[in-house]
Amino acid sequence: MEKPASLEVFGRPPSLWMGLSGVLVVVLAAVVSLTLLPAIVSLLGDNLERGHVRLPWAASVSEERWGRLARLVMRRPVVVGLPIVALLLAMAVPFFHLRVAAADVGVLDREAESRRGFELLKEHFPAQAKSRILVAVEFPTTPALTPARIEALYELTERARGLPAVSGVESLFSGSETVGPDELELMLLHPSGDMAPLVEQGKALTVGASSVILYALTDAPTASPEARSIVRALRSSREVADGRLVAGGDIARDIDAGELVAARSPWAIAFVIVATLLLVFLLLRSVVLPVEAVVMNLLSMAGAFGALVWIFQDGNLGIAEPRPLEPGLPILLFCVLFGLSMDYQVLLLSRIAEAHRGGRSNEEAIAEGLAKTAGVFTSAAAIMICVFVAFDVVLIRAVGVGMAVAIFLDATLARTLLTPALMRLAGEANWWRLPGLRRDERTGPPRAEPGQPIGVHPDGEHHDDPVVGKA
């Protein structure tokens, strides 16, 4: 639940409602699983097994294979673990040149009607297809136009026109060889009879009671560094006479959205990690296992994020039009994928911890836990991957591919290979607890001997409680 809740850190309505919706879905799923599902299973009774399809391979054979794999990994934990860590870190390298920008018409296939319309506009009316940067100046008093302010707006227009990558400026205060600040002042404040209707029409479109707007035009794509440099240059000097300049439009929105995500992402990431550490600690009572779980998640997700940038931003694997990623996409994937990955890890670690409490050694518990759960989470991962890769639109496809790659890396490399290797290297330190949380062995249930079936006393008597052994 802490993963969708972490989206509320951003405070924006889309992220806020997405986070609240995620929390609601998780709560409802938990309630239904604990109430409705047991009721349905109880009503079905023995009919639950009807229609059972027997596959060529038995579950016991599958568990035996997973157990052998775990033991093989634990015999050479360093030989197996180091190459996997190196591979995941190498896959993460492209993420360091991540660029973000809001989705535009470029995310649509060229066959889409709206995309075709934009291409026709750009071909036949190129001036209308230019990117526009809105420049607004707000003054403290009315009217907006005074001689001093007109001169400052004239200078602002000329400054914007001289910026690199600016192809033109739409402004009521544009000058020429024959029109300077003085002539412009006379024309705007005291227009002649013939010019008066045109001047008043222009003022009605761009001049308010105490504010003025103009547009800087550029042929540079919205997400390009050249377009963004225009906004930053305009914002570098905000004083216009006694007024203050602000820059808006799609390019400015991209910059602001990226800065907002960059500023608040560390808080969301910290929230997810701390909440995960706390919840896994409360579940397993181990100090080391929560840290290992977080490390596993971060490694698999780092590889997935690097692959996402390599594919969609760098233009590999058939991406015809590479572009920056949506600003909120990385943190959205982090919050969602961290939760999905932790589900697998909790399932695996819970089974390992149960075996260890039952008297198994560290290595035996790891092998048994992986044997009992690997088939479940690899099957679930395969289902999710099939769903995620079916997404079609480029923007949604990036979400699907990111999730599919992360789930694949997590279910194969991280859970089935890296987790046994790391837990084998940690040894009995996996089960270290804070001194105040250790239960007195003398007052707890009797321990099972190593290799003895769980739930059976050393004297051979069977007990209902399957979890016996040390705290």
Secondary structure as GFF3:
##gff-version 3
##sequence-region A 1 471
A	DSSP	alpha_helix	2	5	.	.	.	ID=ss1
A	DSSP	three_ten_helix	6	10	.	.	.	ID=ss2
A	DSSP	alpha_helix	13	34	.	.	.	ID=ss3
A	DSSP	alpha_helix	36	44	.	.	.	ID=ss4
A	DSSP	three_ten_helix	45	49	.	.	.	ID=ss5
A	DSSP	alpha_helix	59	75	.	.	.	ID=ss6
A	DSSP	alpha_helix	77	92	.	.	.	ID=ss7
A	DSSP	three_ten_helix	93	97	.	.	.	ID=ss8
A	DSSP	three_ten_helix	105	107	.	.	.	ID=ss9
A	DSSP	alpha_helix	113	124	.	.	.	ID=ss10
A	DSSP	three_ten_helix	126	129	.	.	.	ID=ss11
A	DSSP	beta_strand	131	138	.	.	.	ID=ss12
A	DSSP	alpha_helix	147	161	.	.	.	ID=ss13
A	DSSP	beta_strand	166	170	.	.	.	ID=ss14
A	DSSP	alpha_helix	181	189	.	.	.	ID=ss15
A	DSSP	alpha_helix	196	206	.	.	.	ID=ss16
A	DSSP	beta_strand	211	218	.	.	.	ID=ss17
A	DSSP	alpha_helix	225	235	.	.	.	ID=ss18
A	DSSP	beta_strand	239	240	.	.	.	ID=ss19
A	DSSP	beta_strand	243	248	.	.	.	ID=ss20
A	DSSP	alpha_helix	250	284	.	.	.	ID=ss21
A	DSSP	alpha_helix	288	308	.	.	.	ID=ss22
A	DSSP	pi_helix	309	313	.	.	.	ID=ss23
A	DSSP	alpha_helix	329	357	.	.	.	ID=ss24
A	DSSP	alpha_helix	362	388	.	.	.	ID=ss25
A	DSSP	alpha_helix	394	409	.	.	.	ID=ss26
A	DSSP	pi_helix	410	418	.	.	.	ID=ss27
A	DSSP	alpha_helix	419	426	.	.	.	ID=ss28
A	DSSP	three_ten_helix	427	431	.	.	.	ID=ss29
A	DSSP	three_ten_helix	435	437	.	.	.	ID=ss30
###
